[in-house]
Amino acid sequence: MHFEAFSSSELTEYLLGIPAVCARLGDDSELQVVEVGDGNLNYVYFVSSALDPRLSVVVKQAPPYLRLVGEAWPLPRERMEREVAALRRFGALCPEHVPRVFHADSEKFLMVMQRLDSHRVLRGGLIDGIVYPQLADHISTYLARTLFHGSDLYLAPDAKKAAVGGDINTELCRITEELVFTFPFEDHPSNVYSPALPATAVERLRTHEPLRIAAGEMKWAFMNHAETLVHGDLHTGSIMANEHETYVIDPEFAFYGPMGFDTGAFIANLLLAYYARDWHDREAGRDPAAYQGWLLEQVEAVWNAFAQKFEQIWRMHERETGQAYLGGPAGTRAAEAFRDVFIRRLFADTLGFAGCKMIRRIVGMAKVAEITSIKDEAVRARIEVRCLKLAEALLVQRRELASIEAVTTLAARVLAESA
């Protein structure tokens, strides 16, 4: 089908016909419309009142293709309906960290949602060296609540199975399966990487057997472990933050998958920012050590706080229901031992998925700005090699690394050895 993005006048006319949106924007017949999408997947517009710019919303519309590639990569527009459902589901569980949806249109495949005008995309803030005091607490809260309450630990078995069947996100899962778990480990035409990146580093992704096996195991887990409703793309570009608030946005990839995919994606992006920091601070004449230390502190704090909060929610649910999921009656040593095994497996999954996410951002189609903004190709390649080295260790050693502190120690060692 032919698709044309909204013009400013067309979008204005459409929005002024929706009472719920007019209530947000006022009765002004003139609206300011700016398209701000990153060009990867959807069209995104900031819309505000011409009389009072404080009155504003975000409009997001799905074209019938992957915007980054164009019509050569068709996608079902129904993905927008899944994103709306995920936002409402996650928002019910964690309203302080998920933006509100004011209107959804299943014919035009768009939604109108809360604009976070006093926040900025977390990735950009990390590039600029901003410290977010509440980040780890907020993200760990979001992860603990959403991952627990969508799982068999909370839902009745019949409700969980019905939810899994209703949240099959075939096309966007295929994108992840290919771009994260398959293409980066092959000589695929979609791969794009720095010409200064050593050929041996790229070849190792394709030929090093332990790495290939580990990546295959993570792909299998992604495709088959329907543990909970995950965000599916929880990188630092999917988070809006300021000093006091943090919001998770863009869950268009949401589906029933492994819990560790969300925790791993976020930690992977913090580690990519950690390695890129060396160039950004030195370019600005600053010592990168302080901010790099803060980033590693966030890696540790996010995982440790998440694990603690997840277990707290789990125990509270057991006390309220008088039931334990597995391992024996609630409160018994067997139940606690099972919980420990569960968290340990989730940690290993987190590391494995983090490794895959880091690799795809270095050699795959979609990059991260903190690395692509490095102008010196040789410097960028050195940073990318560090990322690949840590990513391999996270994948291959994911069951041996005993704590998140062991991970941050390893990340610092990789940096020191290649300095």
Summary of the structure (lengths in Angstrom):
residues: 419
radius of gyration: 21.7
end to end distance: 52.6
largest distance: 65.2
contacts: 1405
relative contact order: 0.11
helix: 55%
strand: 12%
